[in-house]
Amino acid sequence: MNEEKDINFENKIKSAKNILDKLIDPEITLQKSVNIYKDGMKELEEAQKLLDDAKFKYEEYVK
């Protein structure tokens, strides 16, 4: 199960990087860039939650 969370975290980060690449495109419209930005923020928030959960579990383990 930890491997699944690691994979999900890695996928979230890769997805955020791909979204950033899309935002760099000079041909992108403002509305599309706003939507892409929202998607990127969602991916990063989910990745942060996974990271926070892993940190909490680690801290509980070392107590």
C-alpha positions, 0 to 999 in steps of 0.5 A, a space after each residue: 500500500 505504501 508503494 501505491 501512495 509513492 506512485 500516486 505522489 510521483 504521478 501527481 508531481 509529474 502531472 503538475 510538471 506537465 501542466 506547467 509545460 502547458 502553461 509555458 505555451 505562448 499560444 494558450 488562451 487566458 481562459 485555458 491557462 486559468 483552467 490548466 492552472 486550477 488543475 495544476 493546483 489540484 494536483 499539487 494539493 493532493 500531492 501535499 496531502 500524500 506527503 503530509 500523511 507520510 510525514 505523520 505516519 513516520 513521526 508516529 512510527 519513530 515515537 
